[in-house]
Amino acid sequence: MNNYIPLPHPSFLEKLNLHLTLPGLKAKYPRSHRHNYLAVINWFNRPVSAVSQPLLSHKIEISKGYSQSFYHLIEIQDWEKASIILIEDLTT
């Protein structure tokens, strides 16, 4: 039985153009920005446990991934990717 529910929109990293591996990140972004991009990727790929969590708590965990990713993109002033997170429809 699968105990994890992935974050919504599996193709979301493609919208952000961050569907890269670590070597891809190294080739595309400067070292000073890589840890923030890696954090964004990790927030959207981490499993959210559906076991013993009420629905509201689960939705809070999902929105936490979006807000933390937004924070990391703002840190490196990637306004284009941060705006994609802001306009994403979380209700679907």
Sequence and secondary structure as in RCSB ss.txt:
>XXXX:A:sequence
MNNYIPLPHPSFLEKLNLHLTLPGLKAKYPRSHRHNYLAVINWFNRPVSAVSQPLLSHKIEISKGYSQSFYHLIE
IQDWEKASIILIEDLTT
>XXXX:A:secstr
   EE  S TTHHHHTT    HHHHHHHS HHHHHHHHHHHHHHHS EE TT  HHHHHHHHHHHHHHHHHHHHH
TT HHHHHHHHH  TT 
